Amino acid sequence: MNAAPDPEALPQDAVEVGRIIDAWGIKGGIKVVPYSADPQALFSTKRWYLLPPEEKYLPAAAREAGARISWPPLLRITQAKEHGDGIVAMVQEVNDRSTAEALKGGRIFVSRTSFPTASEDEFYWVDLIGLQVSNREGQELGTVSDLLDTGAHSVLRIADPIQGVERLIPFVGAYIDSVSLEQKRIVVDWAADWDQPAEPATPAAKRARKLR
């Protein structure tokens, strides 16, 4: 008989969506910087999974002493709201400021299945990364390695290891013909030998949410 999955274990579809930057208040609140300007993934679930920060983000005292903080694998959120440029939250397991301060730098993950449903012609960055990209002529242009946020729209970063180049294609309707998450493919109106063109005059028909 297989053992039941650990409810506190990091889900296989976990996506990093923010970082704890400080304590908030005196009752154990935490302040979080989200990785998206539209942080709905953090509000879509009361279960935030936690991993320790990279060494450079560890509190100075912990680095100097070589200490290892016992990071809770799961934070059960009782309340969360936007506050200035970030989010503040109350955690069931955290009852005082000193405990909250010990979590500074912690990396917050949520399950991809808890994300709000995207609107038509709207996609999450995490779902686009790794998709194969080809043009109308059937030429393979590479794989989406990342996206850039220009403010007006997102830009696909496409790695082509065969040609040894990186292509930057605006994620707008003028260049994106179709996106199939099921087939893991994006079809674009883009020649293999094109340089970066001028910004399109037509309005964007597609949008990529920056949730990674």
BAPAKOL-181696 format. One record per residue (C-alpha): residue number from 1; z, y, x. Coordinates in steps of 0.2 Angstrom, whole numbers, plus 5000, padded with zeros to 4 digits. Layout:
R  num     Z     Y     X
R  NUM     Z     Y     X
...
REM end
This chain:
R  num     Z     Y     X
R    1  5000  5000  5000
R    2  4995  5017  5007
R    3  5009  5030  5009
R    4  5009  5045  4997
R    5  5002  5061  5005
R    6  5015  5073  5012
R    7  5015  5087  5000
R    8  5020  5099  5014
R    9  5007  5093  5026
R   10  4992  5105  5030
R   11  4978  5101  5018
R   12  4962  5095  5025
R   13  4953  5110  5017
R   14  4965  5123  5023
R   15  4958  5140  5027
R   16  4967  5153  5038
R   17  4969  5168  5027
R   18  4982  5179  5035
R   19  4996  5182  5047
R   20  5015  5187  5045
R   21  5017  5203  5054
R   22  5035  5208  5050
R   23  5050  5206  5039
R   24  5051  5216  5023
R   25  5067  5223  5016
R   26  5084  5214  5018
R   27  5082  5200  5006
R   28  5070  5189  5016
R   29  5054  5197  5011
R   30  5039  5195  5023
R   31  5024  5207  5026
R   32  5007  5199  5028
R   33  4991  5206  5035
R   34  4976  5197  5025
R   35  4960  5193  5034
R   36  4950  5199  5019
R   37  4949  5216  5010
R   38  4949  5206  4994
R   39  4965  5195  4997
R   40  4964  5185  4981
R   41  4966  5168  4990
R   42  4984  5173  4994
R   43  4987  5177  4976
R   44  4979  5161  4969
R   45  4992  5149  4974
R   46  5011  5149  4977
R   47  5010  5137  4991
R   48  5006  5145  5008
R   49  5005  5133  5023
R   50  5012  5139  5039
R   51  5007  5136  5058
R   52  5015  5145  5073
R   53  5006  5159  5081
R   54  4996  5158  5097
R   55  5007  5161  5112
R   56  5001  5179  5113
R   57  5008  5183  5096
R   58  5025  5174  5099
R   59  5040  5186  5098
R   60  5044  5192  5116
R   61  5061  5184  5116
R   62  5054  5167  5112
R   63  5041  5169  5125
R   64  5053  5174  5139
R   65  5066  5161  5134
R   66  5052  5147  5132
R   67  5060  5144  5115
R   68  5052  5134  5101
R   69  5055  5140  5084
R   70  5056  5127  5070
R   71  5042  5133  5059
R   72  5043  5128  5041
R   73  5026  5119  5036
R   74  5026  5126  5019
R   75  5031  5143  5011
R   76  5035  5142  4992
R   77  5030  5160  4986
R   78  5041  5167  4972
R   79  5033  5184  4972
R   80  5018  5193  4981
R   81  5010  5210  4979
R   82  4999  5222  4988
R   83  5008  5235  4998
R   84  4998  5248  5007
R   85  4986  5239  5018
R   86  4994  5222  5017
R   87  5004  5211  5006
R   88  5023  5208  5004
R   89  5030  5192  4998
R   90  5046  5184  4994
R   91  5049  5166  4999
R   92  5060  5153  4991
R   93  5066  5146  5008
R   94  5069  5163  5016
R   95  5085  5173  5010
R   96  5088  5186  5024
R   97  5079  5197  5035
R   98  5083  5188  5052
R   99  5075  5172  5045
R  100  5060  5182  5040
R  101  5059  5191  5057
R  102  5059  5174  5065
R  103  5042  5170  5056
R  104  5033  5185  5063
R  105  5016  5180  5070
R  106  5015  5164  5058
R  107  4998  5160  5053
R  108  4995  5157  5034
R  109  4984  5144  5027
R  110  4979  5140  5009
R  111  4969  5126  5002
R  112  4951  5130  4999
R  113  4952  5122  4982
R  114  4964  5135  4976
R  115  4952  5150  4979
R  116  4947  5159  4964
R  117  4930  5154  4958
R  118  4916  5165  4965
R  119  4904  5175  4954
R  120  4886  5171  4953
R  121  4877  5175  4969
R  122  4894  5178  4978
R  123  4900  5166  4992
R  124  4915  5164  5003
R  125  4912  5166  5021
R  126  4920  5149  5025
R  127  4907  5141  5014
R  128  4893  5148  5023
R  129  4898  5144  5040
R  130  4890  5128  5046
R  131  4875  5129  5034
R  132  4858  5126  5041
R  133  4845  5140  5040
R  134  4826  5139  5038
R  135  4813  5151  5032
R  136  4799  5150  5019
R  137  4788  5142  5031
R  138  4800  5128  5034
R  139  4805  5133  5052
R  140  4822  5129  5057
R  141  4831  5145  5063
R  142  4848  5138  5067
R  143  4866  5136  5060
R  144  4877  5150  5053
R  145  4891  5152  5066
R  146  4900  5167  5059
R  147  4897  5182  5049
R  148  4899  5201  5052
R  149  4905  5214  5040
R  150  4895  5230  5041
R  151  4904  5238  5027
R  152  4888  5239  5016
R  153  4885  5220  5017
R  154  4888  5205  5027
R  155  4877  5199  5041
R  156  4874  5180  5045
R  157  4876  5176  5064
R  158  4864  5161  5066
R  159  4865  5151  5082
R  160  4848  5143  5088
R  161  4853  5131  5102
R  162  4834  5125  5104
R  163  4828  5143  5107
R  164  4844  5148  5115
R  165  4845  5164  5104
R  166  4857  5171  5091
R  167  4849  5179  5075
R  168  4857  5192  5064
R  169  4851  5191  5046
R  170  4858  5203  5033
R  171  4865  5193  5018
R  172  4856  5203  5005
R  173  4843  5198  4992
R  174  4829  5206  5002
R  175  4830  5192  5015
R  176  4840  5178  5007
R  177  4829  5167  4995
R  178  4842  5154  4991
R  179  4859  5147  4996
R  180  4863  5128  4992
R  181  4881  5123  4996
R  182  4877  5106  4990
R  183  4862  5104  5002
R  184  4871  5114  5015
R  185  4856  5125  5017
R  186  4850  5144  5016
R  187  4832  5148  5015
R  188  4827  5166  5021
R  189  4812  5177  5021
R  190  4813  5179  5040
R  191  4800  5175  5054
R  192  4806  5165  5068
R  193  4800  5178  5081
R  194  4807  5193  5071
R  195  4818  5206  5079
R  196  4832  5214  5069
R  197  4822  5224  5055
R  198  4826  5241  5047
R  199  4839  5240  5033
R  200  4831  5235  5017
R  201  4828  5248  5003
R  202  4832  5236  4989
R  203  4850  5234  4983
R  204  4860  5219  4989
R  205  4858  5204  4977
R  206  4870  5193  4985
R  207  4888  5196  4992
R  208  4899  5186  5004
R  209  4917  5187  5002
R  210  4927  5188  5018
R  211  4939  5174  5016
R  212  4940  5163  5031
REM end
